[in-house]
Amino acid sequence: MFSIFKKELHAFFSNATGYIVIGIFLLLTGLFLWVIPGEYNILDAGYANVDGLFYLAPWLFLFLCPAITMRLFAEEKQTGTWELLITKPISRLQLVLGKYLAGWVLVCMALIPTILYYLSVWYLAEPIGNVDAGGFWGAFIGLIFLAAVYVAIGTFASSLSKNQIVSFIVALVLCFFFYYGFELLGSFFSSGKTIYFLEGLGIHAHYKSMSRGVIDSRDIVYFVVLIVLFITATTWRIKK
């Protein structure tokens, strides 16, 4: 499993694509938070927080995570190395986990530089350090869990086709549906219980809870269940 993990990391950074994908993510977050005027701009807000990052990141992840995961299995099938890969002395689950963990680590690597935004706000605050550190780190953990789910969905989508573009589109649609689709479905009902139930099935409600800095075991269980579900589905798919 570790050899698969290292192979995927090396493959991602062996060409310019990996750097471009991560660079675009950081460029867009930087522009929205510091340059482009609007509700997400830290300097315009007048408050020492980086809440804009946690509103923007889930939507940017809709493109970042599928872009990272689309090649995990699709490229193997496209280049003809799939048959060689499945003859290696590892189980299908280890193969899936190796690729999944590599994708997750790559997304986390894209997130790490955003800590600089927090440090900048820390020194810009009056007085220095007058920042809700608990809220930031709680929301940051929520982003890591969100990335873990998106990557699990993207890994599954990559196993469905040998065409990377198709895998990207399928992953984007699935991620959007699980993030916001259940809330859209809930808007068609008038019953409060039905709306609450449908919203609870979606990622957005659980991420929104964590983005306030509240780490609830129910939210963590929800994310873990989704991750296990899609990793299991991917394992079943490649076995089939």
Secondary structure, DSSP 8 states (H G I E B T S, - for coil): -HHHHHHHHHHHHSSHHHHHHHHHHHHHHHIIIIIS-STT-HHHH-SS--HHHHHHHHHHHHHHHHHHHTTTTHHHHHHT-HHHHTTSSS-HHHHHHHHHHHHHHHHHHHHGGGHHHHHHHHHHSSSTT-S-HHHHHHHHHHHHHHHHHHHHHHHHHHTT-S-HHHHHHHHHHHHHIIIIIHHHHHTT---HHHHHHHHHHSHHHHHHHHHTT---HHHHHHHHHHHHHHHHHHHHHHH-
